[in-house]
Amino acid sequence: MKPGKTLDVGCGLGNYAKYLASNGFDVLGVDFSQKAVETNQNKYHKENLKFKTCDALNLKSLDTKFDFVLDISLFHHIKPEDRKKYAESLASVTKSGSKVLVCCFSDSNEIFEGKSELYGLETNTVMYALSKEEITKTFENQFEITELREFEFGKLTKFKQSGTKQRNLIFMMKK
């Protein structure tokens, strides 16, 4: 993919935003946490890397369009009743042909032990396991899903002592 105007939604520590900026992307990292944004603003000083506080359900407030949107580990924190709103929010900052990459917990992830949600003590958040059907239903009106697959993403050091985190990786293009 060619570098372009990029949005990292739920940027957290800013690691992915920094990586993309280091590879020529013009990146805006947004997070609901003012503390995360301030930490990143103080830590990273690159012309093509900015951070801003923003609610992921109201990305329209950014008043701009992006060529590429990245969501690594935010979507699985979105409440089921807000998922369509999240898809609409992503659509509001993309134009036809914009690419979107989302990585979220899979419903086959062993840490959920067959349940649909899990409270993370370390992160003080609720996480949701998502099926491929739920993902498709969430995004199908605004985006063409070009690839949806499951893969293993790291070790379960925060939540359990062994195993892997089954994740869904979703590649999409704005219709």
KEDRENDREN-630811 format. One line per 4 residues: number of its first residue (from 1); their letters; for each residue x, y, z of N, C-alpha, C, O, CB. Coordinates in Angstrom, 2 decimals. Atoms other than C-alpha are relative to their C-alpha. Glycine has a CB too. Example, Ala and Ser with C-alpha at 12.3 -4.5 7.8 and 13.67 -1.06 7.14 Angstrom:
residues 2
1) as) 0.89,-1.19,0.00,12.30,-4.50,7.80,0.90,1.20,0.00,1.94,1.18,0.66,-0.99,0.03,1.25; -0.82,-1.19,-0.06,13.67,-1.06,7.14,-0.77,1.09,0.73,-0.26,2.20,0.90,0.41,0.46,-1.42
//
This chain:
residues 175
1) mkpg) 0.83,-1.17,0.00,0.00,0.00,0.00,0.89,1.25,0.00,1.90,1.31,0.70,-0.95,-0.01,1.21; -0.74,-1.26,0.05,1.23,3.48,-0.83,-0.33,0.84,1.23,-1.48,0.85,1.68,-0.33,0.79,-1.30; 0.28,-0.89,-1.12,1.61,5.91,2.06,-1.02,1.06,-0.39,-1.06,1.52,-1.53,1.29,0.68,0.48; 1.02,-1.00,0.23,-1.26,8.35,2.40,-0.49,0.55,1.32,0.10,0.28,2.37,-1.16,-0.57,-0.81
5) ktld) 0.61,-0.60,-1.18,-3.43,10.25,4.85,-0.67,-1.12,0.80,-1.58,-1.78,0.31,-1.03,1.11,-0.39; 0.37,1.17,-0.79,-4.02,7.76,7.69,-0.56,0.38,1.36,-0.08,1.32,2.00,1.19,-0.91,0.17; 0.60,-0.17,-1.32,-6.19,7.56,10.80,0.21,-1.29,0.78,-0.16,-2.37,0.31,-1.51,0.36,-0.10; -0.14,1.13,-0.94,-5.26,5.25,13.70,-1.03,0.22,1.10,-0.84,1.06,1.98,1.48,-0.12,0.59
9) vgcg) 1.11,-0.15,-0.95,-8.51,4.85,15.69,0.29,-0.83,1.25,0.58,-2.02,1.16,-1.34,-0.43,-0.65; -0.32,0.70,-1.25,-7.99,3.96,19.35,1.49,-0.25,0.07,1.94,-1.36,0.36,-0.77,-1.34,0.10; -1.46,0.13,0.17,-4.26,4.62,18.99,0.74,-0.41,1.26,1.88,-0.88,1.18,0.56,1.28,-0.50; -0.65,0.44,-1.23,-3.48,3.94,22.65,1.39,0.56,0.18,1.57,1.78,0.24,0.07,-1.49,0.04
13) lgny) -1.39,-0.40,-0.22,0.29,4.03,23.13,0.66,0.61,-1.23,1.78,1.12,-1.15,0.80,-1.19,0.44; -0.52,-0.64,1.20,0.81,5.24,19.57,1.00,-0.81,-0.80,1.59,-0.29,-1.75,0.61,1.26,0.36; -1.03,0.82,0.66,3.03,2.35,18.46,-0.27,-0.20,-1.50,0.65,-0.09,-2.31,0.10,-1.35,0.67; 0.32,0.22,1.41,1.20,1.63,15.19,0.05,1.30,-0.78,0.51,1.34,-1.92,-1.39,-0.65,-0.15
17) akyl) -0.06,-1.32,0.64,0.84,5.33,14.39,1.45,0.38,-0.27,1.78,0.87,-1.35,-0.69,1.08,0.88; -1.43,-0.32,0.16,4.58,5.80,14.94,0.60,-0.83,-1.14,1.33,-0.31,-1.98,0.78,-0.28,1.33; -0.52,0.87,1.05,5.39,2.81,12.72,-0.42,0.50,-1.38,0.41,0.60,-2.29,-0.49,-1.44,0.22; 0.49,-0.47,1.30,3.21,4.10,9.88,0.66,1.33,-0.38,1.05,1.52,-1.53,-1.52,0.15,0.02
21) asng) -0.65,-1.28,0.28,4.63,7.63,10.18,1.46,-0.19,-0.41,1.96,0.51,-1.29,-0.08,0.92,1.23; -1.40,0.30,0.34,8.17,6.19,10.06,0.14,-0.57,-1.40,1.23,-0.57,-1.97,0.58,-0.97,1.01; -0.01,0.56,1.35,7.20,4.58,6.76,-0.69,0.91,-1.01,-1.15,0.45,-2.06,-0.68,-1.36,0.00; 0.45,-0.99,0.96,5.99,7.77,5.11,-1.47,0.36,0.01,-1.90,1.19,-0.79,0.34,-0.45,-1.30
25) fdvl) 1.42,-0.32,-0.09,2.31,7.83,6.09,-0.19,1.30,0.79,0.57,1.58,1.72,-0.79,-1.17,0.67; 0.39,-1.20,-0.73,0.74,11.11,7.24,-1.08,-0.44,0.97,-2.21,-0.69,0.55,-0.50,1.16,-0.97; 0.85,0.70,-0.96,-0.87,9.87,10.48,-0.60,0.92,1.06,0.07,1.78,1.63,0.79,-1.09,0.68; 0.68,-0.60,-1.14,-3.45,11.17,12.91,-0.45,-1.16,0.87,-1.23,-2.01,0.44,-1.21,0.91,-0.44
29) gvdf) 0.43,1.01,-0.97,-3.83,8.96,15.98,-1.04,0.62,0.91,-0.81,1.69,1.48,1.20,-0.54,0.81; 1.04,-0.50,-0.89,-7.04,9.41,17.94,-0.32,-1.03,1.07,-0.27,-2.24,0.84,-1.28,0.35,-0.78; 0.35,0.87,-1.10,-8.03,8.02,21.29,-0.97,0.75,0.91,-0.93,1.98,1.00,1.26,-0.46,0.79; 0.95,-0.56,-0.95,-10.81,8.60,23.82,0.71,0.52,1.24,0.23,1.43,1.92,-1.05,-1.06,0.39
33) sqka) -0.76,-0.35,-1.20,-8.18,8.89,26.56,0.88,1.23,-0.23,1.81,1.21,-1.04,0.88,-1.19,0.43; -0.81,-1.22,0.08,-6.81,12.41,26.96,1.42,-0.28,0.47,2.38,0.26,-0.08,-0.63,1.14,0.85; -1.33,0.34,-0.53,-3.92,10.94,28.98,0.86,-0.68,-1.07,2.03,-0.35,-1.23,-0.12,-0.91,1.23; -0.74,0.68,1.08,-2.91,8.63,26.09,0.43,1.00,-1.06,1.57,0.95,-1.54,-0.86,-1.12,-0.64
37) vetn) -0.32,-1.00,1.03,-3.05,11.51,23.63,1.12,0.92,0.48,2.06,1.18,-0.27,-1.26,0.83,-0.37; -1.05,-0.88,-0.54,-0.97,13.81,25.86,1.34,-0.71,0.09,2.38,-0.13,-0.24,-0.41,0.52,1.39; -1.23,0.78,-0.07,1.59,11.06,26.46,0.63,-0.12,-1.38,1.84,0.06,-1.54,-0.27,-1.40,0.59; -0.52,0.14,1.37,1.93,10.48,22.71,0.50,1.32,-0.55,1.53,1.36,-1.23,-1.09,-0.56,-0.92
41) qnky) -0.44,-1.32,0.47,2.17,14.21,21.97,1.36,0.36,0.58,2.18,0.98,-0.10,-1.03,1.07,0.37; -1.28,-0.28,-0.64,5.05,14.47,24.43,1.10,-0.95,-0.44,2.28,-0.59,-0.43,-0.15,-0.06,1.50; -0.96,1.04,0.34,6.74,11.26,23.26,0.46,0.07,-1.46,1.64,-0.13,-1.75,-0.59,-1.36,0.28; -0.31,0.04,1.44,6.58,11.57,19.45,0.00,1.39,-0.59,-0.94,2.16,-0.44,-1.01,-0.89,-0.73
45) hken) -0.13,-1.31,0.62,7.80,14.58,17.55,0.39,-0.17,-1.47,1.55,-0.03,-1.84,1.05,0.87,0.75; -0.20,0.17,1.44,7.41,13.93,13.83,-0.99,0.89,-0.72,-2.15,1.02,-0.31,-0.15,-1.50,-0.43; 0.86,-0.89,0.79,6.00,16.32,11.25,-1.26,-0.69,-0.50,-2.32,-0.08,-0.57,0.78,0.55,-1.18; 1.12,0.74,0.59,3.74,13.60,9.81,-0.74,-0.88,1.00,-1.39,-1.86,0.61,0.50,-0.86,-1.13
49) lkfk) 0.65,0.79,-1.05,2.44,12.28,13.16,-0.62,0.93,1.03,0.07,1.66,1.74,1.01,-0.95,0.68; 0.76,-0.84,-0.94,-0.26,14.02,15.20,-0.93,-0.88,0.82,-1.27,-2.00,0.42,-0.80,1.09,-0.76; 0.93,0.72,-0.88,-2.53,12.92,18.05,-1.10,0.95,0.46,-0.86,2.15,0.65,0.74,-0.61,1.22; 1.15,-0.81,-0.40,-5.96,14.13,19.08,-0.99,-0.86,0.78,-1.15,-2.05,0.50,-0.69,0.62,-1.24
53) tcda) 1.05,0.69,-0.74,-8.65,13.19,21.59,-1.27,0.00,-0.84,-1.67,1.04,-1.36,-0.24,0.66,1.39; 1.21,0.11,0.81,-11.76,11.92,19.82,-0.76,-1.27,0.39,-0.15,-2.30,0.68,0.34,0.00,-1.52; 0.87,1.15,-0.24,-14.69,9.58,20.44,-0.12,-0.77,-1.31,-0.50,-0.20,-2.34,-1.41,0.45,0.52; 0.04,0.83,1.21,-14.55,6.71,17.93,-1.40,-0.09,-0.60,-1.55,-0.41,-1.78,0.49,-1.40,0.31
57) lnlk) 1.37,0.02,0.52,-18.33,6.89,17.61,-0.39,1.34,-0.63,-1.50,1.49,-1.14,-0.98,-0.35,1.12; 0.25,-1.32,0.60,-18.05,10.50,16.42,1.23,0.50,-0.75,1.68,1.62,-0.54,-0.40,1.01,1.09; -1.18,-0.38,0.78,-15.09,10.54,14.01,-0.31,1.13,-0.98,0.60,1.83,-1.44,0.54,-1.21,-0.75; 0.41,-1.07,0.91,-17.08,12.90,11.79,0.48,1.37,0.50,0.71,2.28,-0.29,-1.54,0.01,-0.15
61) sldt) -0.47,-1.26,-0.58,-15.99,15.66,14.19,1.40,0.38,-0.45,1.81,1.53,-0.32,-0.03,-0.10,1.51; -1.34,-0.29,0.53,-12.50,15.36,12.67,-0.07,0.84,-1.27,0.89,1.51,-1.63,0.76,-1.30,-0.27; 0.26,-0.82,1.19,-13.97,16.97,9.53,1.07,-0.18,-1.09,1.52,0.80,-1.68,-0.09,1.46,0.40; -0.95,0.30,1.08,-11.57,15.25,7.12,-0.20,-1.44,-0.46,-0.84,-2.24,0.22,1.47,0.23,0.47
65) kfdf) 0.08,1.35,0.56,-11.30,12.14,4.94,1.40,-0.60,-0.05,2.39,0.11,-0.25,-0.65,0.02,-1.42; -1.28,0.70,-0.03,-8.56,9.53,5.11,0.05,-1.06,-1.10,-0.97,-1.60,-1.51,0.23,-0.65,1.37; -0.23,1.04,1.00,-7.05,7.16,2.53,0.03,-1.38,0.65,-0.34,-2.38,0.04,1.32,0.26,-0.75; -0.17,1.26,-0.72,-6.40,4.49,5.16,-0.39,0.21,1.46,-0.01,1.20,2.08,1.47,-0.52,-0.11
69) vldi) 0.38,-0.03,-1.41,-7.95,3.79,8.58,0.42,-1.33,0.63,0.19,-2.40,0.07,-1.54,0.25,0.18; -0.51,1.15,-0.73,-6.39,1.41,11.10,-0.68,-0.08,1.36,-0.76,0.92,2.08,1.53,0.07,0.16; 0.59,0.27,-1.31,-8.16,-0.12,14.11,0.58,-1.31,0.49,0.12,-2.38,0.10,-1.58,-0.05,-0.06; -0.59,1.20,-0.61,-5.99,-2.53,16.07,-0.49,-0.04,1.45,0.00,0.70,2.30,1.58,0.01,-0.09
73) slfh) 0.48,0.27,-1.35,-7.91,-3.72,19.13,-0.93,1.05,0.60,-1.00,1.18,1.82,1.15,-0.16,0.90; 1.04,-0.86,-0.53,-10.60,-1.06,19.43,-1.38,-0.61,-0.22,-2.21,-0.60,0.69,0.07,1.39,-0.65; 1.33,0.49,0.36,-13.56,-2.69,17.66,-0.55,-0.98,1.02,-1.76,-0.97,1.28,0.04,-0.64,-1.36; 0.52,0.97,-0.97,-13.80,-5.49,20.23,-0.36,0.63,1.35,-0.80,-0.07,2.26,1.00,-1.11,0.21
77) hikp) 0.45,-0.72,-1.19,-14.42,-2.84,22.92,-1.33,0.74,-0.25,-1.94,1.23,0.70,1.07,1.00,0.46; 1.23,-0.70,0.34,-17.42,-1.34,21.09,-1.20,-0.86,0.41,-1.27,-2.03,0.05,-0.05,0.33,-1.53; 1.19,0.73,-0.45,-20.73,-2.35,22.70,-0.80,-0.47,-1.22,-0.87,0.25,-2.22,-0.87,0.88,0.93; 0.79,0.51,1.13,-22.92,-4.51,20.43,-1.01,1.00,-0.55,-1.19,1.11,-1.76,-0.71,-1.26,0.40
81) edrk) 1.01,-0.95,0.46,-25.61,-1.83,20.31,0.60,1.24,-0.68,-0.13,2.01,-1.31,-0.84,0.44,1.17; -0.67,-1.14,0.64,-23.01,0.75,19.10,0.80,-0.37,-1.25,1.42,0.50,-1.86,0.92,0.66,1.00; -0.85,0.44,1.12,-21.37,-1.32,16.35,-0.38,0.65,-1.33,0.49,1.06,-2.09,-0.08,-1.50,-0.15; 0.43,-0.65,1.26,-23.48,0.06,13.48,0.41,1.47,0.00,0.83,2.01,-1.03,-1.54,-0.14,-0.20
85) kyae) -0.41,-1.40,-0.13,-22.79,3.58,14.76,1.51,0.13,-0.25,1.95,1.10,-0.86,-0.37,0.55,1.40; -1.44,-0.01,0.24,-19.07,2.75,14.74,0.30,-0.13,-1.49,1.15,0.58,-2.03,0.69,-1.15,0.79; -0.19,0.16,1.45,-19.28,1.56,11.13,-0.34,1.31,-0.73,0.38,1.72,-1.64,-0.88,-1.16,-0.55; 0.38,-1.29,0.60,-21.07,4.80,10.22,1.05,1.06,0.29,1.34,1.90,-0.57,-1.37,0.46,0.53
89) slas) -1.05,-0.94,-0.37,-18.41,6.77,12.06,1.24,-0.19,-0.87,1.82,0.78,-1.35,0.36,-0.16,1.49; -1.13,0.28,0.90,-15.64,5.04,10.08,-0.31,0.46,-1.42,0.54,1.03,-2.10,0.33,-1.50,0.00; 0.40,-0.41,1.35,-17.58,5.67,6.87,0.05,1.52,-0.16,0.31,2.02,-1.25,-1.41,-0.51,-0.32; 0.02,-1.47,0.07,-17.81,9.39,7.71,1.37,0.61,-0.23,1.46,1.77,-0.64,-0.58,0.55,1.27
93) vtks) -1.35,-0.54,0.19,-14.02,9.78,7.55,0.75,-0.68,-1.14,1.97,-0.52,-1.29,0.80,-0.14,1.28; -0.60,0.66,1.16,-13.40,7.67,4.45,-0.75,0.42,-1.25,-1.90,0.85,-1.21,-0.02,-1.55,0.16; 0.61,-0.28,1.30,-14.07,8.24,0.78,-0.04,-1.29,-0.79,0.59,-2.27,-0.40,0.78,1.12,-0.78; 0.08,1.20,0.84,-14.92,5.73,-1.92,1.40,-0.47,-0.35,2.21,0.30,-0.88,-0.83,0.28,-1.28
97) gskv) -1.31,0.57,0.30,-11.92,3.43,-2.29,0.98,0.04,1.17,2.03,-0.60,1.11,0.60,0.72,-1.14; -0.87,-0.01,-1.18,-10.40,4.22,1.12,0.08,-1.41,0.57,-0.88,-2.17,0.53,-0.52,1.01,1.08; -0.22,1.32,-0.58,-8.93,1.16,2.82,-0.11,0.07,1.52,0.29,1.06,2.15,1.38,-0.56,-0.42; 0.17,0.09,-1.45,-9.76,0.07,6.37,0.50,-1.38,0.44,0.16,-2.39,-0.16,-1.49,0.23,0.42
101) lvcc) -0.49,1.25,-0.59,-7.98,-2.57,8.45,-0.42,-0.03,1.46,-0.11,0.88,2.23,1.56,-0.12,-0.13; 0.48,0.17,-1.38,-9.60,-3.82,11.66,0.50,-1.34,0.52,0.45,-2.36,-0.18,-1.57,0.09,0.08; -0.43,1.22,-0.67,-8.19,-6.38,14.09,-0.76,-0.07,1.33,-0.67,0.85,2.14,1.56,-0.03,0.22; 0.81,0.13,-1.22,-10.50,-7.68,16.84,-0.03,-1.46,0.47,0.32,-2.37,-0.28,-1.44,0.51,-0.25
105) fsds) 0.09,1.36,-0.55,-11.03,-10.69,19.11,-1.00,-0.84,-0.77,-2.07,-0.37,-1.17,-0.39,0.06,1.48; 0.86,0.98,0.65,-12.55,-13.75,17.48,-0.85,-0.71,1.04,-0.45,-0.85,2.20,0.83,-1.01,-0.82; 0.86,0.76,-0.91,-15.42,-15.68,19.01,0.58,-1.38,0.32,0.06,-2.08,1.19,-1.39,-0.16,-0.59; -0.65,1.27,-0.34,-13.12,-18.74,18.98,1.18,0.19,0.95,1.90,-0.77,1.25,0.48,-0.69,-1.28
109) neif) -1.10,-0.29,-0.91,-10.64,-17.05,21.31,-0.25,-0.68,1.35,-1.30,-0.50,1.96,0.16,1.54,0.19; 0.16,0.80,-1.22,-10.08,-19.31,24.33,-0.17,0.82,1.27,-0.70,0.31,2.26,1.18,-0.91,0.16; 0.13,-0.78,-1.24,-9.95,-16.46,26.86,-1.46,0.31,0.34,-1.78,0.59,1.49,0.78,1.30,-0.11; 1.41,-0.28,-0.25,-13.70,-15.94,26.45,-0.74,-1.23,0.55,-1.86,-1.11,1.05,-0.67,0.48,-1.28
113) egks) 0.56,1.25,-0.52,-14.38,-19.58,27.42,-1.45,-0.20,-0.42,-2.29,-0.61,0.38,0.10,-0.02,1.52; 1.33,0.19,0.54,-17.45,-19.67,25.18,-0.98,1.13,0.25,-2.11,1.09,-0.23,-0.56,-1.24,0.55; 0.88,-1.14,-0.28,-18.89,-16.39,26.46,0.19,1.06,-1.08,1.16,1.03,-1.84,0.29,0.59,1.41; -0.08,-1.04,1.03,-19.55,-13.35,24.28,0.75,1.25,0.48,1.12,2.09,-0.33,-1.39,0.39,-0.46
117) elyg) -0.71,-1.17,-0.52,-17.88,-10.82,26.59,0.86,-0.36,1.19,0.66,-1.39,1.83,-0.98,1.09,0.38; -0.96,0.23,-1.07,-15.10,-10.55,29.13,0.42,1.34,0.57,0.71,2.28,-0.18,1.24,-0.80,-0.52; -0.49,-1.22,-0.64,-14.15,-7.90,31.65,1.48,-0.15,0.25,1.91,-1.11,0.90,-0.77,0.30,1.32; -1.44,0.03,-0.20,-10.44,-7.15,31.61,0.40,0.84,1.21,0.32,2.07,1.15,0.73,0.50,-1.25
121) letn) -0.40,-0.72,-1.21,-9.22,-6.22,35.10,1.17,0.94,-0.26,1.18,2.07,0.23,0.37,-0.99,1.11; -1.19,-0.79,0.26,-5.88,-4.95,33.80,-0.31,1.25,-0.82,0.33,2.28,-0.64,1.03,-0.83,-0.71; 0.33,-1.13,0.87,-7.49,-2.67,31.23,-1.25,0.74,0.46,-1.56,1.81,-0.06,-0.19,-0.48,-1.42; 1.24,-0.57,-0.51,-10.70,-1.92,33.17,-1.01,0.26,-1.12,-1.68,1.29,-1.15,0.29,1.30,0.75
125) tvmy) 0.92,-0.12,1.14,-12.73,-2.49,30.00,-0.70,-1.33,-0.26,-0.24,-2.39,0.17,0.77,0.46,-1.27; 0.69,1.20,0.46,-15.22,-4.93,28.57,0.44,-0.26,-1.43,0.52,0.65,-2.25,-1.57,0.16,0.09; -0.39,0.41,1.35,-14.10,-6.87,25.51,-1.03,-0.99,-0.50,-1.57,-1.79,0.26,1.44,-0.62,-0.02; 1.01,0.86,0.60,-16.41,-8.65,23.11,0.64,-0.91,-1.04,1.49,-0.47,-1.82,-1.13,0.84,-0.63
129) alsk) -0.43,0.95,1.03,-15.76,-11.77,21.04,-0.93,0.18,-1.19,-2.15,0.24,-1.02,-0.01,-1.49,0.53; 0.82,-0.24,1.18,-16.95,-11.27,17.46,0.11,-1.14,-1.00,1.20,-1.63,-1.30,0.41,1.31,-0.66; 0.03,1.02,1.05,-18.01,-13.84,14.90,0.16,0.69,-1.35,-0.03,1.90,-1.48,-1.33,-0.83,0.04; -0.11,-0.54,1.36,-17.39,-13.38,11.20,-1.34,0.53,-0.48,-1.40,1.51,-1.22,0.53,-1.08,-0.98
133) eeit) 1.34,-0.45,0.39,-21.15,-13.05,10.75,-0.32,1.36,0.61,-0.87,2.23,-0.07,-1.05,-1.03,0.44; 0.24,-1.29,-0.66,-21.37,-10.21,13.30,0.80,1.11,-0.67,0.30,2.22,-0.87,0.36,-0.09,1.49; -0.86,-0.99,0.66,-18.48,-8.42,11.61,-0.58,0.39,-1.34,-0.70,1.57,-1.66,1.43,-0.56,-0.17; 0.57,-0.26,1.32,-20.01,-8.77,8.15,-1.26,0.85,0.12,-1.44,1.82,-0.62,-0.31,-1.32,-0.72
137) ktfe) 1.24,-0.74,-0.20,-23.38,-7.54,9.39,0.26,1.45,0.41,-0.48,2.35,0.01,-0.86,-0.70,1.07; -0.33,-1.35,-0.46,-21.76,-4.51,11.05,0.45,0.90,-1.15,0.03,2.05,-1.23,1.08,-0.06,1.06; -0.65,-0.86,0.99,-19.81,-3.26,8.04,-0.56,-0.07,-1.42,-0.21,0.77,-2.25,1.43,-0.34,-0.04; 0.38,0.27,1.39,-21.59,-4.57,4.93,-0.69,1.16,-0.73,-0.60,1.23,-1.95,-0.90,-1.18,-0.03
141) nqfe) 0.69,-1.09,0.68,-23.64,-1.43,4.21,0.93,1.09,-0.51,0.68,1.70,-1.55,-1.02,0.61,0.92; -0.93,-1.07,0.37,-20.69,0.98,4.06,1.28,-0.47,-0.68,1.93,0.30,-1.40,0.35,0.79,1.21; -1.30,0.48,0.45,-17.75,-1.21,3.16,-0.10,-1.33,-0.75,-0.98,-2.15,-0.47,0.94,-0.15,1.17; -0.16,1.31,0.65,-16.79,-4.03,0.83,1.09,-0.72,0.79,2.23,-0.26,0.86,0.37,0.14,-1.55
145) itel) -1.00,0.78,-0.73,-15.05,-6.66,2.93,0.77,-0.83,-1.02,0.22,-1.73,-1.66,-0.67,-0.93,1.09; -0.82,0.69,1.00,-12.18,-7.85,0.76,0.68,-1.24,0.57,1.03,-2.16,-0.16,1.05,0.95,-0.55; -0.55,1.19,-0.65,-10.77,-10.29,3.31,-0.39,0.01,1.47,-0.32,1.04,2.13,1.55,-0.08,-0.16; 0.35,0.17,-1.41,-11.91,-11.60,6.68,0.53,-1.36,0.42,0.03,-2.40,-0.01,-1.56,0.11,0.25
149) refe) -0.60,1.27,-0.40,-9.75,-14.21,8.34,0.40,0.04,1.46,0.58,1.10,2.07,1.20,-0.33,-0.87; -0.41,0.16,-1.38,-8.79,-15.52,11.72,1.49,-0.31,0.03,2.02,-1.00,-0.85,-0.80,-1.12,0.69; -1.43,0.29,-0.16,-5.19,-15.59,12.92,0.37,0.09,1.47,-0.42,0.57,2.29,0.86,0.98,-0.84; -0.48,-0.04,-1.38,-3.14,-15.92,16.11,0.81,1.27,0.20,1.68,1.59,-0.61,0.85,-1.26,0.33
153) fgkl) -0.62,-1.29,-0.26,-2.00,-12.65,17.65,0.60,0.00,1.40,-0.10,0.34,2.36,-1.01,1.14,-0.16; -0.71,-0.09,-1.27,0.56,-12.93,20.46,-0.40,-1.00,1.06,-1.32,-1.80,0.88,-0.18,1.34,0.53; 0.24,0.87,-1.16,0.61,-14.73,23.77,-0.95,0.68,0.97,-1.06,1.91,1.00,1.32,-0.36,0.71; 0.96,-0.52,-0.97,-1.97,-14.31,26.50,0.67,0.36,1.33,0.30,-0.17,2.37,-1.10,-1.03,0.25
157) tkfk) -0.72,-0.33,-1.22,0.36,-12.72,29.01,-0.85,0.81,0.96,-0.69,0.68,2.18,1.26,0.77,-0.33; 0.82,-0.84,-0.88,-2.22,-10.23,30.35,-1.14,-0.79,0.63,-1.53,-0.52,1.77,-0.56,1.17,-0.77; 1.24,0.62,-0.42,-5.15,-12.60,30.68,0.14,-1.43,0.50,-0.55,-1.83,1.44,-0.96,0.03,-1.11; -0.21,1.40,-0.40,-3.93,-16.20,30.98,1.48,-0.32,-0.19,2.22,0.43,-0.81,-0.92,-0.99,-0.85
161) qsgt) -1.42,0.35,0.04,-0.62,-17.97,31.29,0.44,-0.65,-1.31,1.63,-0.63,-1.63,0.30,-0.91,1.12; -0.42,0.68,1.21,-0.68,-19.89,28.01,-1.03,0.19,-1.10,-2.11,0.75,-0.86,0.23,-1.49,0.26; 0.93,-0.09,1.13,-2.33,-20.07,24.62,0.27,1.21,-0.86,1.23,1.95,-0.66,-1.42,0.04,0.51; -0.14,-1.14,0.90,-2.79,-17.53,21.90,-1.32,0.75,-0.08,-2.37,0.23,0.30,0.45,-0.45,-1.40
165) kqrn) 1.19,-0.82,0.18,-5.23,-14.77,21.15,-0.49,-0.17,-1.42,0.16,0.28,-2.36,0.30,1.49,0.32; 0.60,0.12,1.33,-7.45,-15.71,18.23,-0.63,1.33,-0.35,-1.48,1.84,0.38,-1.04,-1.16,-0.06; 0.50,-1.29,0.46,-8.17,-12.54,16.30,-0.62,-0.13,-1.38,-0.29,-1.04,-2.14,1.12,1.05,-0.01; 0.51,-0.17,1.35,-10.18,-11.58,13.27,0.75,1.16,-0.63,0.97,2.19,0.01,-1.56,0.24,-0.01
169) lifm) -0.65,-1.05,0.77,-8.39,-9.54,10.65,-0.92,0.33,-1.16,-1.24,-0.54,-1.98,1.43,-0.42,-0.49; 0.98,-0.41,1.01,-10.73,-7.54,8.41,0.60,1.06,-0.89,0.98,2.14,-0.42,-1.30,0.51,0.67; -0.44,-0.98,0.99,-9.60,-5.79,5.24,-1.25,0.47,-0.73,-2.02,-0.34,-1.23,1.06,-0.60,-1.01; 1.20,-0.54,0.63,-12.24,-3.47,3.81,0.35,1.18,-0.89,1.41,1.79,-0.78,-1.03,0.42,1.06
173) mkk) -0.11,-1.17,0.85,-12.72,-0.82,1.18,-1.34,0.73,0.04,-2.39,0.11,-0.06,0.39,-0.40,-1.45; 1.23,-0.80,-0.02,-15.24,2.03,1.38,-0.69,-0.10,-1.34,-0.05,0.05,-2.39,0.29,1.49,0.36; 0.80,0.11,1.22,-18.04,1.56,-1.16,-0.14,1.37,-0.66,-0.78,1.49,-1.70,-1.39,-0.60,0.31
//
